Amino acid sequence: MSIIPNIFGGRRSNVYDPLSLDIFDPFGGSPFSTPHVPSFGGEGNAIANTRVDWKETAEAHVFSVELPGLKKEEVKVEVEEGRVLQISGERSREKEEKDDKWHRIERSSGKFLRRFRLPENAKMDEIKAGMENGVLVVTVPKEEEKKPQLKSIQISG
C-alpha cells in the first residue's frame, strides 16, 4: 500500500515510496536487492499506519514508533541475522456487541511489521527498548568511531 497519493489516476504505485519496501535500508545499495519478506495481508492491514521516526545521534540510532492503544506485551522487537531490526505486533479489532451501531471506524486493526537494516556500527548486543504513553523507543548504541592512531617515526640521518 502506497502512502503517496495517486494524482495521475489508474493503479497506485509504490515505486517511489521508500517506506513501502519490506526492509528500509538507507545504508545499502538498491532497494530492490533486499530479500522479499512475506507481508501480513488481508482486512485491516495496519502496516501503513505504523509510524516510525529514525534518528541518529553521536551515540546511537533511536527509533520512535507510534503504537497508540497497544500494551508492551502486544509488541515484539527482534533482531534478525544481517543486522535487521524487526518491530511487529497486532492491533486487535474492538469487540462488536450485538446491539452496537457503528457510525465510523477509522482506527486501524490487524498485524503490523516494520523492518530496518542497521548499519555496520550498530552494537547488536546492547539494543534496548521501552514503551511509554503509546510510543515505543528502541535505542541501538553505536560503536565508537575508531580514530586513526598516529605513530611518530624517527628519522635517521
Secondary structure as UniProt FT lines:
FT   TURN            15..16
FT   HELIX           18..20
FT   TURN            26..27
FT   HELIX           31..33
FT   TURN            43..44
FT   HELIX           47..49
FT   STRAND          52..56
FT   STRAND          60..66
FT   TURN            68..69
FT   HELIX           72..74
FT   STRAND          75..80
FT   TURN            81..83
FT   STRAND          84..91
FT   TURN            98..99
FT   STRAND          110..117
FT   TURN            120..121
FT   HELIX           124..126
FT   STRAND          128..132
FT   TURN            133..134
FT   STRAND          135..142
//
